[in-house]
Amino acid sequence: MQEAQFYWGPFARGCYIAAWWFCPFFVWTNPKVLVYYFPALILIGLGLRPLLELTGLYNMFQALFIKKEDASWSKINKQRRREVEQQERSKTLKQQRIQDPRLPKNW
């Protein structure tokens, strides 16, 4: 059997289960909703994952998500490197305080 490419997260799974639990309420309030609501739940539960895998939409969105995540990670990484370099430069300047009279006394 082929391994699934992705699994539903806890939030999506919880929303889907809650939608099934609210199904009797929707039928009780407006029975005409059942014509659209029940097939939509069946489509989401059984057909959405295979549809996303077959059309390649999941891979496309996953690639976009990874690209955005890499960009944000590289930005955070550059900022951290800059902070470390500033700390090292400050540390070396503090050690040179005795040798360099141009630096302030409380450096």
C-alpha positions, 0 to 999 in steps of 0.5 A: 500500500502506498504511503500517504504524502501528508496527514491531517493535523490535529486542528483540521482533524478536530474541525472535521470531527466537529463538523460531523457532530454539528450535522444533526443540528444543521439538519434540524435547523434547515434540512435543505442544508443536508443536500450540500453539507453531507456530500461536502463532508464526504468529499473532504473526508475521503476525496480531498487528500487523494485529489491533492496528491494526484493533481500535485497541488500538495507538492506545489504548496509544500514547495512554496511553504518550504521556500517561505520558511527557508527565507524567514530562517535565513533572515533570522540566521543573518540577524543572529550572526550580526548580533554575535559579531557585534558582541564579539567586536564589543568584547574585543574593544572592551579588552582594548580599553586600557591600550586605546585612550580614545575609548570612553572610560565606562566602555 
